Amino acid sequence: MKTVGFVGWRGMVGSVLMNRMKEESDFNHFNAVFFSTSQAGEKAPVVIQDHQNLILQNAWDIEYLKSLDILVTCQGSTYTKFIYPRLRASGWTGYWIDTASYLRMHQDAVIVLDPVNKLVIERGINNGVKTFVGGNCTVSLMLMALGGLFNQNLIEWIFVSTYQAASGYGAKAIKELLVQIGQVYNTISDLLDDSNIPILEIERVITEFSKTNTISTDCFKKPLIGNVLPWIGEECVEYKGQSREEWKGQLETNKILNTSKLILIDSLCVRVCSLRCHSQSLMIKLKKNLCLTEIENLIESHNNWVKVVSNQADISLGQLTPLSVSGTLRIAIGRLRKMNIGDEFISAFTVGDQLLWGAAEPIRRILNRLL
Ligand code: HSE
């Protein structure tokens, strides 16, 4: 049996990965070693019965890491940046599987999303690629939703408007949003009980409070409650006026699909108050005029997780929302219709769990493939 090391298994993405692996009994197929960057020597998690007495190993110990067949890290780019070159320089030729972005565009790395790029992954494995990295969450979720159209080479370009969940900024950001909700409620709860107070007065109190320094904004820098934040991540160095989150859309999509002719993708990325599902509104220019039924069939038959939601109000509100998709592997896509600007233009809205298909699931699947 192969020996697989896990670093960053306790964080938010790491925990989702661990849960999925337990659900699917993945741990029965290899020997797991758990690492810690700060608590080596403490008790490791019990993932299967035989692992009762394991202890955490030191995630900085190159000699120990060298003994692994496969290393899976959800620790983030800082860890990868430090350890990866040193481990490779030590002569280690094992498989490195990573959720962090640092190595994504590295020429020796393949970005994994096997329902979409199985052939690219298989070619990589056959050619001796040893580094596999999960994609940016919005990119992976968009590709899972539109795989059927990409697969048939039907897409000329896409413009994406995102509605990204707090979880994309990490566990602390979800807490911050919840604290903000509580702070705002506490500010006006007395007023809400008094039917003589007009709603505009309550709104005024909330807005004034939200503009003070009292509201918690360590992560987002501005209140997310009662607000939307139209910028995610740093500004792109290469393209002024574009955020790095927006820049990744075209770059990663084309790398994942290994396209020979660039598929044009542009986006405007926005943070909203949902907890762990990213939503995306898409404007798609097709290469030819297809009927809507054909488009829906191509989309839905592409993979087991994408579900076309009928373009009706009650069904969209029931099945095409962050709330309805959260915690599931379902990739919902709906609001599909021909746009009135031309027959080759379609609109769509898609929702996916940013921690599952957006992060953990492609990682557990490549691990299983490499065992
Ligand atoms: N960068 C994404 C976000 C998360 O901020 O929502 C993961 O790719």
Boltz pocket constraint, residues with backbone or C-beta under 6 A from the ligand:
constraints:
  - pocket:
      binder: B
      contacts: [[A, 135], [A, 136], [A, 137], [A, 138], [A, 164], [A, 165], [A, 167], [A, 168], [A, 169], [A, 232], [A, 245], [A, 358]]
      max_distance: 6.0
